[in-house]
């Protein structure tokens, strides 16, 4: 993944998180689809360990910066 979002011919960086340039043209549906795929990949990589996968997802998902800014109501 790139450190920051970048412009592409379609105007959307598929790797951009929601805190970097490039995310503005990504629809919510696109972000949800990407995060769903990421969740499945992480769970596979963690050998089915849901707790480890959840921790990684919280850090790696496209919406993680927004969730961090908003705070996590489960831990508040």
Order of alpha helices (4+ residues) and beta strands (2+ residues): alpha-alpha-alpha
